[in-house]
Amino acid sequence: GTKGFQPVVGWLVCVEGAERGADYRIRAGYNYIGRGEHMDICIHGDPAITRDRHAMIAYDAEGQAFFFGPVNGKDIVRLNGKAVMSKAEELQAYDKIKIGSTSLMFVPLCGERFDWNAK
């Protein structure tokens, strides 16, 4: 199919919350975050996270940049303690994001130093 090769481009690591110590893979394009099993990134055990699309993290392979933001506009998410409102913000290595009562650290793989598409 068109899906094909979907390598990991980075990780979120739970540093505070029900799943402390767990890691979640980020793939290129949009990754929707929620409590539901059908989410790209499923975080269990935090009732403050909505089942469906609470937030998203995206990797733009062409621009070699990661972005994080809310999806449905009902739930406030935080980046390094500051609320991210309507527009996604660019992520830097080791940024801390908060979704519900869960805190996650962002660890990139792709970017200036590595790219799956590099020849």
Secondary structure by P-SEA (a helix, b strand, c coil): cccccccccbbbbbcccccccbbbbbcccccccccccccccccccccccccccccbbbbcccccbbbbbcccccbbbbccccccccbbbbbccbbbbbcccbbbbbbbccccccccccc
